[in-house]
Amino acid sequence: MEYVNVGRSGLKVSRLGLGGFSFGDPAWQPWVLPEDGARAILARAFERGINFIDTADMYSNGVSETIIGALWPGMIRREELVLSSKAFHPTGPGPNERGLSRKHLMDAIDGSLRRLRVDYLDIYQIHRLDHDTPIEETLDALSDIVRAGKARYLGVSNVLAWQLMRMLALCDRHGWVRPICVQNHYNLAYREEEREMVPLCRLEGIGMTPWSPLARGFLAKPASADSLRGRTDSFRAAYFGEPWDADVRAAVESHAAAHGVGLAEIALAWLFSQETVSAPIIGATRPEHIDAAVAALSVSLTGEEIAALEAPYRAHPVMLHL
């Protein structure tokens, strides 16, 4: 396993992060794993050197955090673990049990800490922007969460480049704690982040920890393959249903065959070649998924191969949950 700094911060994470979206109650999403299934995934991840686990309080309505909290203490020391969670979505029926108000953030961080069985998070992230709360209120509250010792670092997710730049400017102006990472949608089949976000992250020293690095599994299996998620994930067809998306996957298949590896290894190897990417957040429902992702670290792509993989891409509408 390789370990890298998140942006220009001093925090070191494994080159791969493991997402908690796949853990929870199958009644929430049919492909998610309950605690017994999640145990094997987390054990394999720690065994292969992954130290970065990312989840959110809305994943399976908090059950993901509960499962991770029940399992990690028997598998890894807290000092070795880099644990991240996110807030924004409803955590209850009340009007203040959602969003990014000071009240909700202070309640949400305590709920995440309780479910994850930790005293602090290594990275606490906003899951979306809250258009009903002034961003100044949110940034001030997040800074207080860090200064109170409940989080070590801050991050953002699902934002546009101008929104991130505004947040950075406000943090600098008021002396608030700056975010160190951005978790947006970025993969070989969705590269709109390269227009503005990637250059901004390079300029400001912000690390990218992309979600859906395999395009919701679209880049993990050939077109002929079938999976439960492929049959039930309505977003995949909506996001990657154009002919040029299939051309991108065909390029991945071709290079996978040439290297003698799976599609996932090629798609992840391409992300590793992007200098602003600190650690893609992978999903896994079988231990073999962890092995394939780690194997991608050994795949070296030439400049010509990278250009060939990128050539079929066509512009997409913005696919962030704004």
C-alpha positions in Angstrom: 0.0 0.0 0.0 1.1 3.6 -0.7 0.3 6.4 1.7 0.0 10.1 0.5 -0.7 13.4 2.0 -4.2 14.8 1.5 -3.5 17.9 -0.5 -0.9 20.1 1.2 -2.1 19.0 4.7 0.1 16.7 6.9 -2.6 14.0 7.0 -1.5 10.8 5.4 -4.0 8.3 4.0 -3.8 5.1 2.0 -3.9 5.6 -1.7 -7.4 4.1 -1.6 -10.2 5.0 0.7 -13.0 2.5 1.5 -16.5 4.0 1.3 -19.2 3.0 3.8 -22.1 3.4 1.3 -22.1 -0.4 0.8 -22.7 -1.1 4.5 -26.1 -0.9 6.2 -29.6 -2.4 6.0 -30.5 -4.1 2.7 -34.0 -2.7 3.0 -32.4 0.7 2.3 -30.6 -0.4 -0.9 -30.7 -4.1 -2.0 -26.9 -4.4 -2.5 -25.7 -3.0 0.9 -24.2 -5.4 3.4 -25.3 -5.9 7.0 -22.7 -6.3 9.7 -21.8 -9.9 9.0 -21.0 -9.1 5.3 -19.3 -5.8 6.1 -16.9 -7.6 8.6 -15.1 -9.4 5.8 -14.8 -6.3 3.7 -13.3 -4.2 6.5 -11.0 -7.0 7.6 -9.6 -7.4 4.0 -9.2 -3.6 3.6 -7.2 -3.3 6.8 -5.2 -6.4 5.9 -4.2 -4.8 2.6 -3.1 -1.6 4.2 -6.1 0.6 3.7 -6.4 3.0 6.6 -8.9 5.5 5.2 -12.7 4.7 5.8 -15.2 7.2 4.6 -18.9 7.2 5.4 -21.9 9.5 6.1 -24.7 9.8 8.6 -27.3 9.4 5.8 -25.9 6.1 4.5 -28.6 3.6 5.4 -30.0 6.2 7.8 -27.0 5.9 10.2 -26.6 2.1 10.0 -23.4 2.3 8.0 -21.8 4.3 10.8 -23.1 1.9 13.4 -21.7 -1.1 11.6 -18.3 0.5 11.1 -18.3 1.6 14.8 -19.1 -2.0 15.9 -16.3 -3.5 13.8 -13.2 -1.3 13.6 -12.2 -1.5 17.3 -11.4 -5.2 16.9 -9.4 -4.7 13.7 -7.2 -1.6 13.9 -5.8 0.8 16.4 -7.5 4.2 16.5 -4.1 5.9 15.9 -3.8 4.0 12.6 -7.3 4.7 11.4 -8.3 7.7 9.3 -12.1 8.0 9.7 -14.3 10.4 7.8 -18.0 11.1 7.8 -20.3 13.7 6.3 -23.4 15.7 7.3 -26.3 17.4 5.6 -29.1 15.0 5.0 -32.0 14.4 7.4 -31.2 12.5 10.6 -34.7 12.8 12.0 -38.2 14.3 11.3 -37.6 17.7 12.8 -36.9 20.9 10.7 -33.5 21.3 12.5 -32.4 17.7 11.9 -31.0 18.4 8.5 -28.9 20.9 6.6 -25.8 22.8 7.6 -27.0 25.1 10.4 -24.9 25.5 13.5 -27.6 23.6 15.5 -27.7 20.6 13.1 -23.9 20.4 12.6 -23.3 20.3 16.4 -26.0 17.6 16.8 -24.8 15.7 13.7 -21.2 15.5 14.7 -22.2 14.1 18.1 -24.4 11.5 16.5 -21.7 10.4 14.2 -19.2 10.1 17.0 -21.6 8.1 19.0 -22.4 5.6 16.2 -18.8 5.3 15.1 -17.6 4.8 18.7 -14.9 7.4 18.5 -14.0 10.7 20.3 -13.1 12.5 17.1 -13.3 12.2 13.3 -10.1 12.6 11.3 -12.1 14.4 8.5 -15.6 15.9 8.9 -17.2 16.9 5.6 -20.3 18.7 4.4 -22.2 16.4 2.1 -23.9 19.1 0.1 -24.3 22.9 0.3 -27.3 24.1 2.3 -29.0 26.9 0.4 -31.1 27.7 3.4 -28.1 28.5 5.7 -25.5 31.2 5.2 -22.2 29.6 4.3 -20.6 31.8 6.9 -22.6 30.2 9.6 -21.6 26.7 8.4 -17.9 27.5 8.1 -17.9 29.1 11.5 -19.6 26.1 13.1 -17.2 23.6 11.3 -14.2 25.6 12.5 -15.6 25.4 16.1 -16.0 21.6 15.7 -12.3 21.3 14.9 -11.2 23.6 17.7 -13.4 21.6 20.1 -11.4 18.5 19.1 -14.3 16.7 17.6 -12.7 16.6 14.1 -9.0 17.0 13.1 -9.7 18.3 9.5 -12.5 19.5 7.4 -13.6 18.6 3.8 -16.4 19.4 1.4 -18.4 17.3 -1.1 -20.5 18.0 -4.1 -19.6 21.6 -4.7 -18.7 23.6 -7.7 -15.3 25.2 -8.1 -16.5 28.8 -7.5 -18.3 27.6 -4.3 -15.2 26.0 -3.0 -13.1 29.1 -3.8 -15.6 31.3 -2.0 -15.4 29.0 1.1 -11.6 29.1 1.0 -11.6 32.9 0.7 -14.0 33.2 3.7 -11.9 30.9 5.8 -8.8 33.0 5.1 -10.6 36.2 5.8 -12.1 35.1 9.1 -9.4 32.8 10.3 -11.6 29.7 10.1 -10.2 26.3 9.5 -9.8 25.6 5.8 -11.0 22.3 4.2 -8.2 20.1 3.0 -10.1 17.9 0.6 -13.0 17.9 -1.9 -15.0 14.7 -2.5 -16.7 15.2 -5.9 -17.8 12.9 -8.7 -14.8 12.1 -10.9 -13.9 9.1 -13.0 -12.8 8.2 -16.5 -16.5 8.4 -17.6 -17.2 11.7 -15.9 -14.4 14.2 -16.2 -16.2 17.6 -15.9 -14.1 18.3 -12.8 -11.2 18.9 -15.1 -12.6 22.2 -16.3 -12.3 24.2 -13.1 -12.1 22.0 -9.9 -8.9 20.2 -10.8 -7.0 23.4 -11.6 -8.4 25.1 -8.4 -7.3 22.1 -6.2 -3.8 22.2 -7.8 -3.5 25.9 -7.1 -4.9 25.8 -3.5 -3.4 22.5 -2.4 -6.7 20.8 -1.9 -6.7 17.0 -2.2 -9.3 15.2 -4.3 -11.0 12.1 -2.8 -13.4 11.2 -5.7 -16.6 9.3 -5.1 -17.7 6.7 -7.6 -14.3 6.2 -9.1 -15.7 3.2 -11.1 -18.8 5.1 -12.3 -21.2 3.2 -10.0 -19.7 0.0 -11.3 -20.0 0.9 -15.0 -16.2 0.8 -15.4 -15.8 -2.3 -13.3 -17.4 -4.9 -15.5 -17.8 -5.4 -19.3 -21.1 -4.6 -21.0 -21.9 -8.4 -21.1 -21.6 -8.8 -17.3 -24.6 -8.6 -14.9 -24.8 -7.6 -11.3 -27.5 -6.8 -8.7 -26.4 -3.2 -8.5 -26.3 -3.0 -12.3 -30.0 -4.2 -12.4 -31.2 -2.0 -9.6 -29.2 1.2 -9.7 -31.3 3.7 -11.7 -28.6 6.3 -11.6 -26.2 4.2 -13.6 -28.3 4.2 -16.7 -29.2 7.9 -16.3 -25.5 8.9 -15.9 -23.8 6.5 -18.3 -26.3 5.6 -20.9 -24.9 7.4 -24.0 -23.1 5.7 -26.8 -19.9 7.5 -26.0 -20.0 6.3 -22.5 -19.9 2.8 -23.9 -16.9 3.8 -26.0 -15.1 4.8 -22.8 -15.8 1.5 -21.3 -14.7 -0.3 -24.5 -11.4 1.6 -24.2 -11.0 0.4 -20.6 -11.8 -3.2 -21.7 -9.2 -3.0 -24.4 -6.4 -1.8 -22.0 -7.5 -4.3 -19.4 -7.0 -7.1 -21.8 -3.6 -5.7 -22.9 -2.4 -5.5 -19.3 -4.0 -8.8 -18.2 -6.0 -7.2 -15.5 -9.7 -6.3 -14.8 -11.5 -3.2 -15.9 -11.5 -1.8 -12.4 -7.7 -1.9 -12.2 -7.4 0.2 -15.4 -10.0 2.8 -14.4 -8.4 3.2 -11.0 -4.9 3.3 -12.5 -6.0 6.2 -14.6 -7.2 8.1 -11.5 -3.9 7.4 -9.8 -2.2 9.2 -12.7 -4.1 12.4 -11.9 -1.8 14.5 -9.7 -4.6 16.2 -7.7 -6.2 12.9 -6.6 -5.1 11.8 -3.1 -7.3 8.8 -2.6 -10.4 7.6 -4.6 -13.2 6.3 -2.4 -14.0 2.7 -3.6 -17.1 0.7 -2.8 -16.8 -3.0 -2.1 -19.3 -5.8 -1.6 -16.9 -8.7 -1.8 -13.3 -9.0 -0.5 -12.1 -9.6 -4.0 -13.1 -6.0 -4.8 -10.6 -4.8 -2.3 -7.9 -7.0 -3.9 -8.7 -5.7 -7.4 -8.5 -2.1 -6.2 -5.2 -2.6 -4.5 -3.8 -4.4 -7.6 -4.5 -1.2 -9.5 -1.6 0.4 -7.7 0.8 -1.9 -9.6 -0.6 -0.9 -13.0 1.5 1.7 -14.8 -0.1 3.5 -17.7 2.0 5.2 -20.4 1.2 8.7 -21.6 -0.1 7.2 -24.9 -2.3 4.8 -23.0 -3.8 7.6 -20.8 -4.5 9.6 -24.0 -6.2 6.6 -25.6 -8.4 6.0 -22.5 -9.4 9.7 -22.5 -10.0 10.1 -26.2 -13.6 8.7 -26.4 -14.9 11.1 -23.7 -17.6 13.6 -24.4 -18.9 16.4 -22.2 -21.7 15.5 -19.7 -24.2 17.6 -17.9 -23.1 18.4 -14.3 -23.7 15.2 -12.2 -23.1 16.6 -8.7 -25.9 16.3 -6.1 -26.2 20.1 -5.8 
